[in-house]
C-alpha cells in the first residue's frame, strides 16, 4: 500500500524539515510526503525542493496562483491521487498534529473509510490551549453537529486519513471552500456519502515555531460555510 502524507504549507520554514524527517522515520512501508506550498515568502518550498532532490519519496507542489488553505488542500489531494496513493493523510505543518499518530490513523482504516484524529474521544486531549479557545472549539463542534448531523466528536480536526475511494467519490472538483473551512465541507460530504468515519485519540498541541494563520475571520467563515452547506444540501445541490 502506498501512503502519502499531504501537508499544505504557508510560511512554515521553521517546522517543515524536522516534520518531514520525523514522518520519514516512522516504520511504515512505501511512505511518501507531499508538501503543497502556496509559494511561501519564507521559502518553505525551497527547503522541501532541496529535500526532494535527495529523497524521491518527498514531493513538492509549489502553487503560484489561487492561493488559500482550502485550495491548497484540494490541489494536494488531487496530486496525491495522481501519484498513486492508496491512503492519504492530511496534517498541519506546525506540530499541532504530531506525526506519532500516523500509524494509528492508518491502522484505523481497517475499521473505517476515513480516520480522524480526535481530541474529544477517550484518550484524546486539547493539549495546552487556553480555556477560552477550548470553549470556542466546544461550541463550534456542537454547532456543526446540530446543523449538519455529523456523528463525530471532533468536527474541526484537520488531522485525517482517507482511503483513496473516499476522495475519488466526494468529487474534489466541486469543492467551494477556499480557506480552512474546507475541513467542514469535506467532512460533510464524506458523511453524506455514508462513508464510515473512525475517530482516533490525539493530543492537540499549540505550535512552538512560526505564527498561526487562523483568526476570527476564519472562524466566522467556518460558521457561515456550515449554513451554506446545509442550504445546498436541502435544495439538492450538494
Secondary structure, 3 states (H helix, E strand, C coil): CCEEEEEEECCCCCCHHHHHHHHHCCCCCCEEEEEEECCCCCCHHHHHHHHHHHCCCEEEEECCCCCCHHHHHHHHHHHHHHCCCCEEEECCCCCCCCHHHHHHHHHHCCCCCEEEEECCCCCCECCCCCHHHHHHHHHHHHHHHHHHCCCCCCCCCCCEEEEHHHHHHCCHHHCCCCCCCHHHHHHHHHHHCCCCEEEEECECCCCCCCCCCCCHHHHHHHHHHHHHHHHHHHCCCC
